[in-house]
Amino acid sequence: MINSQMTSHERFIADLAELATGVLDRREEPALLNHLVDCPNCMGEFEELVSAAKSLLLLVLEIEPPVGFETRFWDRVEACSSGTGVAEQSCLAQVVLHRSGCDQPWAG
Protein backbone atom coordinates (compact mmCIF):
# COMPACT_ATOMS: atom_id res chain seq x y z
CA MET A 1 0.00 0.00 0.00
CA ILE A 2 1.39 3.37 -0.99
CA ASN A 3 1.56 6.06 1.69
CA SER A 4 -0.50 9.09 0.65
CA GLN A 5 2.21 11.38 2.12
CA MET A 6 4.79 9.93 -0.27
CA THR A 7 5.95 12.14 -3.16
CA SER A 8 5.85 10.77 -6.69
CA HIS A 9 9.66 10.58 -6.66
CA GLU A 10 9.61 8.54 -3.44
CA ARG A 11 6.95 6.27 -4.94
CA PHE A 12 9.12 5.73 -8.01
CA ILE A 13 12.10 4.85 -5.82
CA ALA A 14 9.97 2.32 -3.96
CA ASP A 15 8.99 0.70 -7.29
CA LEU A 16 12.50 0.43 -8.76
CA ALA A 17 13.19 -3.04 -7.34
CA GLU A 18 9.90 -4.35 -8.71
CA LEU A 19 10.70 -2.95 -12.15
CA ALA A 20 14.23 -4.38 -12.03
CA THR A 21 12.92 -7.86 -11.23
CA GLY A 22 10.06 -7.70 -13.73
CA VAL A 23 7.20 -7.85 -11.23
CA LEU A 24 5.97 -4.25 -11.35
CA ASP A 25 2.31 -3.86 -12.31
CA ARG A 26 2.29 -3.18 -16.07
CA ARG A 27 -0.06 -0.24 -15.56
CA GLU A 28 2.54 1.51 -13.40
CA GLU A 29 5.51 0.75 -15.64
CA PRO A 30 5.16 3.59 -18.23
CA ALA A 31 5.16 6.34 -15.59
CA LEU A 32 8.23 4.89 -13.91
CA LEU A 33 10.08 4.48 -17.21
CA ASN A 34 9.32 8.11 -18.06
CA HIS A 35 10.65 9.13 -14.65
CA LEU A 36 13.89 7.21 -15.26
CA VAL A 37 14.53 9.24 -18.41
CA ASP A 38 14.44 12.49 -16.39
CA CYS A 39 16.04 11.33 -13.12
CA PRO A 40 19.68 10.23 -13.28
CA ASN A 41 19.67 9.24 -9.60
CA CYS A 42 16.80 6.80 -10.09
CA MET A 43 18.34 5.53 -13.34
CA GLY A 44 21.60 4.78 -11.53
CA GLU A 45 19.77 2.98 -8.73
CA PHE A 46 17.70 1.05 -11.28
CA GLU A 47 20.82 -0.07 -13.17
CA GLU A 48 22.37 -1.32 -9.90
CA LEU A 49 19.19 -3.22 -9.03
CA VAL A 50 19.03 -4.81 -12.50
CA SER A 51 22.65 -5.90 -12.17
CA ALA A 52 22.00 -7.38 -8.73
CA ALA A 53 18.87 -9.18 -9.97
CA LYS A 54 20.79 -10.67 -12.91
CA SER A 55 23.59 -11.82 -10.59
CA LEU A 56 21.11 -13.50 -8.26
CA LEU A 57 19.39 -15.20 -11.17
CA LEU A 58 22.71 -16.59 -12.36
CA LEU A 59 23.37 -18.00 -8.89
CA VAL A 60 20.00 -19.70 -8.80
CA LEU A 61 20.50 -21.21 -12.24
CA GLU A 62 23.83 -22.75 -11.15
CA ILE A 63 22.23 -24.83 -8.40
CA GLU A 64 21.26 -28.29 -9.59
CA PRO A 65 18.24 -29.95 -7.97
CA PRO A 66 18.75 -33.38 -6.41
CA VAL A 67 18.71 -36.36 -8.78
CA GLY A 68 15.11 -37.37 -9.53
CA PHE A 69 13.56 -34.16 -8.16
CA GLU A 70 11.94 -33.15 -11.44
CA THR A 71 10.42 -36.59 -12.01
CA ARG A 72 9.07 -36.72 -8.44
CA PHE A 73 7.72 -33.19 -8.79
CA TRP A 74 5.79 -33.89 -11.99
CA ASP A 75 4.57 -37.24 -10.65
CA ARG A 76 3.16 -35.42 -7.64
CA VAL A 77 1.52 -32.74 -9.81
CA GLU A 78 -0.03 -35.41 -12.02
CA ALA A 79 -1.27 -37.38 -9.00
CA CYS A 80 -2.89 -34.23 -7.60
CA SER A 81 -4.70 -33.26 -10.77
CA SER A 82 -5.64 -36.56 -12.41
CA GLY A 83 -9.39 -36.99 -12.42
CA THR A 84 -10.04 -34.40 -9.73
CA GLY A 85 -10.16 -31.18 -11.72
CA VAL A 86 -7.79 -29.57 -9.22
CA ALA A 87 -6.11 -26.50 -10.68
CA GLU A 88 -2.37 -26.69 -11.23
CA GLN A 89 -1.74 -23.89 -8.75
CA SER A 90 -3.41 -25.89 -6.00
CA CYS A 91 -1.25 -28.88 -6.85
CA LEU A 92 1.87 -26.76 -6.81
CA ALA A 93 0.90 -25.41 -3.40
CA GLN A 94 0.52 -28.97 -2.14
CA VAL A 95 3.95 -29.87 -3.51
CA VAL A 96 5.50 -26.85 -1.78
CA LEU A 97 3.76 -27.70 1.49
CA HIS A 98 4.84 -31.32 1.21
CA ARG A 99 8.47 -30.37 0.58
CA SER A 100 8.39 -28.07 3.61
CA GLY A 101 7.12 -30.95 5.77
CA CYS A 102 3.70 -29.39 6.18
CA ASP A 103 1.23 -31.66 4.34
CA GLN A 104 -1.66 -30.38 6.43
CA PRO A 105 -1.16 -26.67 7.15
CA TRP A 106 -4.54 -26.48 8.87
CA ALA A 107 -3.57 -29.04 11.50
CA GLY A 108 -2.45 -27.28 14.66
Long-range contacts (C-beta under 8 A, 24 or more apart in sequence): 8-35, 9-35, 9-39, 9-42, 12-39, 12-42, 13-42, 13-45, 16-42, 16-45, 16-46, 16-49, 17-49, 19-46, 19-49, 20-46, 20-49, 20-50, 20-52, 20-53, 21-49, 21-53
